[in-house]
Amino acid sequence: MKPDKGSNVSWWKSQNAEIAKQKAEERAYGVDDSEGLEYAEALERRRREANPKDSSDASSCASELAKQEKRMASKRAKPQPRGDVTRKRLIALLNEDLAREYQGIISYVVYSQVIKGAEYMSIGAELAVHATEELEHALTIAKQIDYLGGMPNVTPKPVKTSNKAQDMLRFDLDNENETIRNYRLRVRQCEAMGEYATAEQIREILIQEQDHQIALATALGIETPNVAGANAR
């Protein structure tokens, strides 16, 4: 009985689609050209073992698949960062980070002076220290924006107010959680673009932001929030 060439072609088309699907994420960074060829060769061997009579058709399909891999490799430029973050986009994201730092400066300055209650005296003094640290962060981020060729933003994110100490601490904690989420992502984005010095600067900021988060959670009597895997911009 002669092999059904139509079914062979359909089978290889389905496998080709599966390969493309499985390797989509890796190709966002660029992969070793030989990897796709090795996969195709392994696939050919499995097909040949399962259908010895179809070896001729299998070899032809594998050859075509290898050619496709070569064409794709020739079109690929250098690896692109996750999310296709460009320098212009990174500047915009850092300006959002800068706006959050302005927000932190204002909120810590205000809350440290208006928070009332004997139980909040210690955290009130610590909030004043946080304000000076947020100013240092803002200077660092502004410097990185200038280095990348951008203009630092001058508008802060909105600052919430309340007469209740618990509310003020919660507002600050929410802001710190968002800041940490975004800075963790920013480190990966900077490294993907090869901006390792900027990534290191942000790592240093992250250490203090996480200290702020711990202090605020402790003052509220709650566990430090786990922001790993949460959405960030």
Rosetta blueprint (number, residue, H / E / L):
1 M L
2 K L
3 P L
4 D L
5 K H
6 G H
7 S H
8 N H
9 V H
10 S H
11 W H
12 W H
13 K H
14 S H
15 Q H
16 N H
17 A H
18 E H
19 I H
20 A H
21 K H
22 Q H
23 K L
24 A H
25 E H
26 E H
27 R H
28 A L
29 Y L
30 G L
31 V L
32 D L
33 D H
34 S H
35 E H
36 G H
37 L H
38 E H
39 Y H
40 A H
41 E H
42 A H
43 L H
44 E H
45 R H
46 R H
47 R H
48 R H
49 E H
50 A H
51 N L
52 P H
53 K H
54 D H
55 S H
56 S H
57 D H
58 A H
59 S H
60 S H
61 C H
62 A H
63 S H
64 E H
65 L H
66 A H
67 K H
68 Q H
69 E H
70 K H
71 R H
72 M H
73 A H
74 S H
75 K H
76 R L
77 A L
78 K L
79 P L
80 Q L
81 P L
82 R H
83 G H
84 D H
85 V L
86 T L
87 R H
88 K H
89 R H
90 L H
91 I H
92 A H
93 L H
94 L H
95 N H
96 E H
97 D H
98 L H
99 A H
100 R H
101 E H
102 Y H
103 Q H
104 G H
105 I H
106 I H
107 S H
108 Y H
109 V H
110 V H
111 Y H
112 S H
113 Q H
114 V H
115 I L
116 K L
117 G L
118 A H
119 E H
120 Y H
121 M H
122 S H
123 I H
124 G H
125 A H
126 E H
127 L H
128 A H
129 V H
130 H H
131 A H
132 T H
133 E H
134 E H
135 L H
136 E H
137 H H
138 A H
139 L H
140 T H
141 I H
142 A H
143 K H
144 Q H
145 I H
146 D H
147 Y H
148 L L
149 G L
150 G L
151 M L
152 P L
153 N L
154 V L
155 T L
156 P L
157 K L
158 P L
159 V L
160 K L
161 T L
162 S L
163 N L
164 K L
165 A H
166 Q H
167 D H
168 M H
169 L H
170 R H
171 F H
172 D H
173 L H
174 D H
175 N H
176 E H
177 N H
178 E H
179 T H
180 I H
181 R H
182 N H
183 Y H
184 R H
185 L H
186 R H
187 V H
188 R H
189 Q H
190 C H
191 E H
192 A H
193 M L
194 G L
195 E L
196 Y H
197 A H
198 T H
199 A H
200 E H
201 Q H
202 I H
203 R H
204 E H
205 I H
206 L H
207 I H
208 Q H
209 E H
210 Q H
211 D H
212 H H
213 Q H
214 I H
215 A H
216 L H
217 A H
218 T H
219 A H
220 L H
221 G L
222 I L
223 E L
224 T L
225 P L
226 N L
227 V L
228 A L
229 G L
230 A L
231 N L
232 A L
233 R L
